[in-house]
Amino acid sequence: MATEKYLDDKESFEALVDRLPPAEARTYRSLRHLQMESAFPGRKMVLYTLHQGRPSGVTLLTFGTLRLDPSQGPLVQVSMDDNEGSFEVGTVPVSLLGGRLFLQVPQKFEFRWSGKQTQRNEVHFAPHYAMLFKSRNRPDRAQDGDTCCVRLNIFREMYPNLNVRY
C-alpha cells in the first residue's frame, strides 16, 4: 500500500507543469525567461510578437477578478482584446499565442489589499496579486519571433511611435 507524500516546492511545481499536454509541457520547460508582475482588476498589459524588430499582433490583456477555489487554488479572470474572450488562469500554466508565452498564478501565491488615496483624500482599496509570465527572452532582449508581455507604460517607452489604445 502506497503512503501519501507531501511534495516539496520544486516537486509541486513540476506536478503543475505535468498537467499540461506533453508537447506544451516540453515547450514550457524550454523557455528561459520568467517574469513576475503585479496585477489587479482592470490592469492592462501589452502582448505582442517581435517581427523584424517591431511589435506585431499587439493585443491587450486585461486582468479581472480573483477567486479562490478549494481544489484549483487561486484563479484570475483574464481577457484579451482580440475577441478571444475571457478565460481563467490558475497555477497550471496557460499557453498564449500557440505556446510562445505562458501565463500562470505563482505557486507561492502573493496577495495584497492595497489602498490608493484619491484627490478628495478618500482611500479606495483593491486586490493586488502576482502573475507569472514565461517566454523565450526578456522583452528588452527579444529577438524576431519572440512573444512578450509588458506593462502598458513600458511598451510605450520601448515603442513610442506605436499608439496602443485601451
C-alpha positions in Angstrom: 0.0 0.0 0.0 1.4 3.4 -1.1 1.8 6.1 1.5 1.0 9.7 0.9 3.9 12.1 0.5 3.9 15.8 0.7 5.8 17.3 -2.3 8.4 20.0 -1.8 8.1 23.2 -3.8 10.0 22.0 -6.8 8.1 18.7 -7.0 4.8 20.6 -6.6 5.8 22.9 -9.4 6.8 20.1 -11.7 3.5 18.4 -11.0 1.7 21.5 -12.0 3.6 21.7 -15.3 2.9 18.0 -15.9 -0.8 18.8 -16.0 -0.2 20.4 -19.4 -0.4 18.3 -22.6 3.1 16.7 -23.1 4.0 19.0 -26.1 3.1 22.1 -24.1 5.0 20.9 -21.1 8.1 20.4 -23.2 7.7 23.9 -24.7 7.2 25.4 -21.3 10.3 23.8 -19.9 12.3 25.0 -22.9 11.5 28.7 -22.3 14.1 30.6 -20.3 12.7 33.9 -19.1 10.4 34.1 -16.1 8.8 37.4 -15.2 6.6 38.2 -12.2 4.2 41.2 -12.5 1.7 42.7 -10.1 -1.9 42.5 -11.4 -5.2 43.9 -10.2 -8.7 44.1 -11.6 -8.6 46.4 -14.7 -4.8 46.2 -15.1 -3.8 46.1 -18.8 -0.6 44.6 -20.3 0.5 44.5 -23.9 1.1 41.1 -25.5 3.0 41.1 -28.8 5.3 39.2 -31.1 8.5 40.8 -32.4 8.7 40.7 -36.2 11.6 42.5 -38.0 12.4 44.4 -34.8 8.8 45.7 -34.5 5.8 44.5 -32.4 3.1 42.7 -34.4 -0.1 41.2 -33.3 -0.4 43.7 -30.5 -3.1 42.6 -28.1 -4.2 43.9 -24.7 -4.5 41.5 -21.8 -6.9 42.8 -19.1 -6.8 41.2 -15.6 -10.1 40.8 -13.8 -11.4 39.3 -10.6 -9.6 36.8 -8.4 -11.3 33.9 -6.8 -10.0 31.0 -4.6 -11.2 27.5 -5.4 -10.6 24.8 -2.8 -9.3 22.3 -5.4 -7.8 24.5 -8.0 -6.3 27.3 -5.9 -6.3 30.9 -7.0 -7.9 31.7 -10.3 -7.7 35.0 -12.1 -10.1 36.1 -14.9 -8.2 37.4 -17.9 -9.5 38.8 -21.2 -7.9 39.6 -24.5 -9.0 42.5 -26.7 -8.7 40.4 -29.9 -12.1 38.8 -29.4 -10.6 35.6 -27.9 -13.0 36.2 -25.0 -12.1 35.7 -21.3 -10.5 32.8 -19.6 -9.3 31.8 -16.1 -5.7 31.4 -15.2 -4.6 29.4 -12.2 -1.4 27.8 -11.0 -1.3 25.5 -14.1 0.4 27.5 -16.9 -1.9 28.7 -19.7 -0.4 28.8 -23.2 -0.9 32.0 -25.1 -0.3 32.5 -28.9 0.5 28.9 -29.6 2.8 28.4 -26.7 5.2 31.2 -27.3 4.3 32.6 -23.9 2.7 31.1 -20.8 0.8 32.8 -18.0 0.1 31.5 -14.6 -0.6 32.4 -10.9 2.6 31.7 -9.0 2.6 28.5 -6.9 3.7 30.7 -4.0 0.6 32.9 -4.3 1.0 36.5 -3.4 -1.8 38.8 -2.4 -2.1 42.4 -1.1 -5.0 44.5 -0.2 -3.7 47.9 -1.4 -5.1 51.3 -0.8 -5.0 54.3 -3.2 -5.6 57.8 -2.0 -7.7 60.0 -4.2 -7.5 63.7 -4.8 -10.5 64.1 -2.4 -8.5 62.4 0.3 -10.5 59.2 0.1 -8.9 55.8 0.2 -10.1 53.1 -2.2 -8.8 49.5 -1.7 -8.3 46.8 -4.4 -6.8 43.4 -4.5 -3.3 43.1 -6.0 -1.9 39.6 -6.9 1.2 38.3 -8.6 1.1 36.8 -12.1 4.0 34.9 -13.8 4.9 35.1 -17.5 7.3 32.6 -19.1 8.8 33.4 -22.5 11.9 32.7 -24.5 13.7 36.0 -23.7 13.3 39.2 -21.7 11.4 41.9 -23.6 14.5 44.2 -23.7 16.5 41.3 -25.3 13.7 39.9 -27.5 14.6 38.5 -31.0 12.4 38.1 -34.0 9.7 35.5 -33.3 9.7 36.1 -29.5 6.4 36.8 -27.8 6.5 39.3 -24.9 4.1 40.8 -22.4 4.9 44.1 -20.8 3.1 46.8 -18.8 1.5 49.5 -20.9 3.9 52.2 -19.8 6.9 50.0 -20.6 5.5 49.3 -24.1 5.1 53.0 -24.7 8.7 53.6 -23.7 10.0 50.9 -25.9 7.8 51.8 -28.9 6.9 55.5 -28.6 5.6 55.7 -32.2 3.0 52.9 -31.7 -0.3 54.0 -30.3 -2.0 51.5 -28.1 -5.5 52.3 -27.1 -7.3 50.9 -24.2 
